[in-house]
Amino acid sequence: MQKWIQKFLVASVAVITLGVITPSHAIWEGLLDHSSNAKAQFSGDTTSQLTKYIETQNESVISTEEEQTFEEYAFAAAKEQAYLKFGSRVGPQISDEFDDVIFPKMQEAIEMTVNRLDNETTNSLAITENPSGDYAEKIFHVYNTGTKQDVIRFHVRTENRPFDGYYYNFHYHTYEDQFTAHYDLGEIYWSKNTPPKWLS
């Protein structure tokens, strides 16, 4: 009788989880163990209790994914777009300073801007992809997917200062002043040599 129940449970879990959970014999032997712990944990209808447990776990995974805030998504996407723009020649040279100095200020600017928006607008925000190459400034923009209007634009300008060398000036612009003001995030020194083009 015990083998029949074990086979039934294995088949039930395989069907319920669509094969996502691979049954292990050790698990099922533990479920069918007649010790007081097993009886207390799975008293009554073992299949329905196991089904409830699996559904609870699946709901918890789904709700965790849905709870990701715009800021969490934006921070990950922003860093990805920045490093895509830097490319393999610039990225390794400036990554430490970017991560330590510039990126925290980017995060702060995103948070401050998003906190001033209503929930409906915040739920419609996304990050642009494909940063510009050559020596163009665009890293990424945060925009409203409904209106297609930018909310905040993050740029980096390459500056050549005579007798000093090349600097990367990181800054942003916001919709609140029609993108006219220049909000500084900081700068990173490159060298006296001409830097490579973005995306290279």
C-alpha positions in Angstrom: 0.0 0.0 0.0 2.8 2.4 0.9 4.4 2.0 -2.6 1.1 2.8 -4.3 0.8 6.0 -2.3 4.4 6.9 -3.1 3.8 6.4 -6.9 0.6 8.4 -6.7 2.3 11.4 -4.9 5.2 11.4 -7.4 2.8 11.4 -10.3 0.6 14.1 -8.7 3.5 16.5 -8.1 4.8 16.0 -11.6 1.3 16.9 -13.0 0.7 19.8 -10.7 4.1 21.4 -11.2 4.3 20.6 -14.9 7.5 18.8 -14.3 9.2 21.8 -12.6 9.8 19.9 -9.4 11.8 16.7 -9.9 10.8 14.1 -7.3 13.5 12.7 -5.1 12.9 9.3 -3.4 14.3 10.7 -0.2 11.6 13.3 0.0 8.8 10.9 -0.6 10.1 8.4 1.9 10.2 11.2 4.4 6.6 12.1 3.6 5.5 8.5 4.1 7.6 8.0 7.3 5.2 7.1 10.1 7.2 9.0 12.7 5.2 11.5 14.8 6.8 14.5 13.0 5.7 13.3 9.6 2.2 12.6 10.9 1.9 16.0 12.5 3.1 17.8 9.4 1.1 15.9 6.9 -1.9 14.7 8.8 -5.1 14.0 6.9 -5.1 14.2 3.1 -1.4 14.2 2.2 -2.0 15.0 -1.5 -4.1 18.1 -0.8 -1.6 19.4 1.8 1.3 18.9 -0.6 -0.7 20.7 -3.3 -1.5 23.6 -1.0 2.2 23.9 -0.1 3.3 23.9 -3.8 0.6 26.5 -4.6 1.8 28.7 -1.7 5.4 28.5 -2.9 4.4 29.4 -6.5 2.3 32.4 -5.3 5.2 33.6 -3.2 7.6 33.5 -6.2 5.1 35.3 -8.4 4.3 38.0 -5.8 8.1 38.6 -5.2 8.5 39.2 -8.9 5.6 41.6 -9.1 6.8 43.6 -6.1 9.9 44.8 -7.9 9.8 48.6 -7.7 10.6 50.9 -10.6 13.7 52.0 -8.8 15.0 48.4 -8.6 14.4 47.9 -12.2 15.8 51.3 -13.2 19.0 50.8 -11.2 19.8 47.5 -12.9 18.9 48.8 -16.3 20.8 52.1 -15.8 24.0 50.3 -15.0 23.6 47.9 -17.9 23.1 50.8 -20.3 26.0 52.7 -18.9 28.4 49.8 -19.3 27.1 49.1 -22.8 27.9 52.7 -23.7 31.4 52.5 -22.1 32.3 49.5 -24.2 35.3 47.3 -23.6 37.9 50.0 -24.0 36.5 52.7 -21.7 34.6 50.5 -19.2 37.5 48.8 -17.5 39.4 52.1 -17.1 36.6 54.0 -15.4 34.4 51.3 -13.8 35.6 51.7 -10.2 35.1 55.4 -10.1 31.8 55.2 -11.9 30.5 52.6 -9.4 31.7 54.5 -6.4 31.0 58.1 -7.3 28.8 58.6 -10.3 26.3 55.7 -10.1 25.1 56.4 -6.5 24.3 60.0 -7.7 22.4 58.6 -10.7 20.3 56.4 -8.3 19.6 59.4 -6.1 18.5 61.5 -9.2 16.2 58.7 -10.3 14.7 58.3 -6.9 14.1 62.1 -6.4 12.5 62.4 -9.8 10.3 59.3 -9.5 9.1 60.4 -6.0 7.7 63.6 -7.4 5.5 61.7 -9.9 2.1 60.2 -9.4 1.6 56.4 -9.2 0.0 56.1 -12.6 3.0 57.8 -14.3 5.5 55.8 -12.2 3.9 52.6 -13.3 4.4 53.6 -17.0 8.1 54.4 -16.8 10.8 52.6 -18.6 14.5 52.9 -19.5 15.6 53.5 -23.1 18.1 51.0 -24.7 20.8 51.5 -27.2 23.0 54.3 -25.8 24.6 56.5 -28.5 28.1 55.8 -29.8 30.8 57.9 -31.4 31.2 60.9 -29.1 27.4 61.6 -28.6 26.3 62.1 -25.0 23.2 60.0 -24.4 23.6 57.1 -21.9 19.9 56.4 -21.3 16.6 58.2 -20.8 13.8 57.4 -18.4 10.5 57.9 -20.3 6.8 57.4 -20.0 5.7 54.5 -22.2 2.2 55.9 -22.5 3.1 59.4 -23.7 6.5 58.5 -25.1 7.8 61.6 -23.3 11.2 61.7 -21.5 11.2 62.3 -17.8 14.9 62.4 -17.1 17.9 62.2 -19.4 21.3 60.9 -18.4 24.3 62.0 -20.5 28.1 62.0 -20.4 30.1 64.6 -22.3 33.7 64.2 -23.2 35.6 67.4 -22.4 39.1 68.4 -23.6 40.8 70.8 -21.2 44.0 72.3 -22.6 47.1 71.3 -20.7 45.0 69.1 -18.4 43.6 66.3 -20.6 40.2 64.6 -21.2 37.4 64.3 -18.7 34.1 62.5 -18.8 31.4 64.9 -17.4 28.3 63.0 -16.2 25.1 64.9 -15.9 21.3 64.8 -16.3 18.4 66.9 -17.5 14.7 66.7 -16.3 11.3 67.4 -17.8 10.6 69.8 -15.0 12.5 72.6 -16.7 12.1 71.3 -20.3 15.6 69.7 -20.1 17.4 73.1 -20.1 19.3 72.9 -16.8 22.4 70.8 -16.5 22.5 68.8 -13.2 26.1 67.6 -12.5 26.7 64.1 -11.3 30.5 64.3 -11.3 33.4 63.7 -13.7 36.1 61.1 -14.3 39.5 61.9 -15.7 40.5 59.9 -18.7 44.1 61.0 -19.7 45.8 63.5 -22.0 45.3 61.0 -24.9 42.1 61.2 -27.0 39.6 58.7 -25.5 38.1 55.9 -27.7 34.6 56.4 -29.1 31.7 55.1 -27.1 30.5 51.5 -27.6 34.0 50.5 -28.9 
